[in-house]
Amino acid sequence: MKYIDKFLKMLKTDRNTFFTYVLTLLTAYIVVDRVVELLIMFFTGMSVSYWGPIKYTFALACVVFAFLFSFPSKLCKTDNNKISFVCGYCICLYVIGISAAVQWLNHFSWVLLLSLPNYQEIITEFSDLIIRAFTAVSIYIPLVTFYKLILWINKTIRDPIFPNPFQESICDFQGLDIAAPDGTTGPYSLEIEICKNRQTGKPVKILEARRFYPTIVVRSFWNR
């Protein structure tokens, strides 16, 4: 991580901002790629690139980690930025998820059709009906689900009525901070054991420079 920190220092940014930016760009590429595949299925009834569970897991992980890293980054400066990020990443998750559902349904339908004993005759005589059926299913599933996502975002997350528990939870969420340590602790720091954890039995230590932090100073004034 030292080399990464040196590189980030040259860019004048931090870990969270850098990884949020990279993962968001990768998420945008994945979303565009999946939208193109959906459009191809809308017009042809077949997809060009059928992704498996591993690829879709990687795609969903990009969205999730981009969201987790975004909140402690410099990109989220206000609560409105956090809400906008949540809405954007929710749409990205929806596109990837609905693409997986439509593609797998399309793929298994074609496999089932080709496994029939007389599939050559069916495809030859009823090819137009089969393609129209597959395209109709590919179009129907996104159409009946996308508006529900938009309604949920507008009526639940962006509901202006106060108090909104969703907005409060989003604003209170801190995300996953992967910032570099401040250097106050390390393998060569002098630590003092103050007590032991009753449950684990492990010692609880503090730095020697902070040994007076928990000290309470009480000043009493006597009336004369």
N, C-alpha and C positions, 0 to 999 in steps of 0.2 A: 504493500500500500504506500510505501514511501515514494516510489516512482510515480504513482498516480497522484499523490499529493503535490509532488513537485510540478507535474504537468498541469494540475488544476491551479496551482499558484501562478503559473505563467498565464493561464486563461483568466485569472482573477475571479475565480468562482469557487464553490465548495462542492463536496461530494453529492449532497442531495440534489442541488440544482443541476449538476452535470448529468447524473444518472436519470433524473426526471426528464431532462431534455432529450437524452438519447432514447430512453424507453418510450417516450411519447412519439418521437419520430418513427420508431419501429412500429408502434401501435397504429399510427396513421397509415403506414405502408400496408400493414396487415389488413386493416379495415378496407382500404381501397381495393386490395387484391380480392378480398372476399365479396365485396360489392360487385366487382367485375364478374366473378364466378356466378353470382346470383343472376346477373343480367344475362349471362350466356345461357343459364338454365331457363330463364324466362322465355327466350326465343328459340332455343333448340331442344330443350328437354333433357339435355345431358351437360355435365360439367367437364371442363378441360382438366382440372387438377383436383382430384378427390383427396382431401386431407384425412389422415388417420387420427386416432385419439392422441398420439404423442404430439403431433404438430398443433392440434387445437389446444392441448394442455399448455404448450409453450406459448401460444398466442394469448391465452387467457392469463398466464403468469406475467406476461409483459404488461398487460393492462393493470393487473392487481398491484404489481410492484411500482409501476409508474405512479399509481394513485397513492401508495403508501409513502413513497419518497417525496411526493410533491408538497405535502403539507409543511414539513420543516424547511423546504427550500425557499429561495428568494422569489420564486414565482408566485407564491401565495402570501401576499402581504396583508390582505384584508379578509374579512369573513365572506364578502361577496365573491372574492376569488376562489375561496374554498368551495362555496356552493356551485360556482360555475364549473370547477374541476370535477366535482362529483357528478354533475349532470352530463358532462362530456364523456367521462369514463363509463358511466352507465350506458350511454348510447353505444360506445365502442364494445362493451361487453355484450349488449343485445345483438349487434351486428354479427359478432363472431359466433355467439350462441345460436342464433337463428340460421346462420350459414351452415353450422355443423348439423343442425336438425334437418334442414332441407336437403343438404348433400347426402347425408346418410340414408334418409328416406328414399331419395332418388336412386342411390347406389343399390340398396337392398331390393328396390322394386325392379330394377333392371336385372339384377342377379336372379330374382324369383321368376321373372319373365323368360330369361334365357335358359332356365332350368326345366322349363316345360318340354315335354317330348316333341311337340309339334310347333316349336317356337318359330321355325323358319317360315312356315305357312302363315302364322299369325302376323309376324312382322311384315311379310310381303303383301298380304291382303289388307291389313288394318294398320299400316304404318302411320297414316295421318291421324287416326283416332288415338293411337298410343302416344304419339308426340304431343298432341293437344292435351291429353290427360296429364302427362308429366309436366308440361308447362303450366297447366292450370293449377296443379298442386303446388308447384314452385312459387307461383304468384300469390296464391290464396293464403298460405301460411304467413308470409311477412305482412300482407295487407291487413289481416285480422288481428295481428298482435302489435304492430308498430304504434298504432294510435293509442293503445292502452298504455304503452310506455310514456308517450308524450303527455297523456292525461295524468298519469301518476306523477310525473315530474312537475307539471304545472299546478296540480291540485294538492300535492302532498309536500314536496320539497320546497317549491316556490310559493307556497300558500302565504299571502301577506298577513293573515290573521295571527295576532299575537296572543298567547305564546305558541310557537311552533316547535314541538319537541324534536322533529327531524332536523331543523336548522340549528337548534341548540346543540344537539349531539354532534352534528357536523362541525360546528365552530369549536366545540370542546375537544374534538379529536386531534391528537398531536402528530399522528403518523409515525413513520419509522425513521428515526434520526440515525444516520450513519456517519455523522460528523467525526472528525479526528479528535482524539482525546486532548484535553488542555495541557497535559504534561505534568500535572501536579502529582500524579502517582506513577509508579513504575517499578522495575525490578531493583532499583538502587535507592528508592525512597525509604526513609526511616519511619517505621510505623510503630504504634504503641497499642498493645492489646488492652481494651478497657473492660470487656466482659466476654461472655460466651453465649451463643444462641442456644436457648433452652431446647428447641426442637431438634436442631441438627448437631449441636455440640461443637460447631465451628467457632473459632474466635472472631470477635468483632474488633476491627482495628481502625485507627485513625492516624493521620499524619502527625508527626511530632509538632509541626508548626501550628496545627489546629487543636492541640491538646487543651488549650484554654477556652475554646469556643463554647463548650457546654457549661462553662463556669458561670454561676449566678452571683452577681455582686449585689449585696443588700446594704443599703445605707440607712441608718436609723438616726433620727434627729430627736434629741432629748430636750424637752422643754425646761428652761432654766427659770 
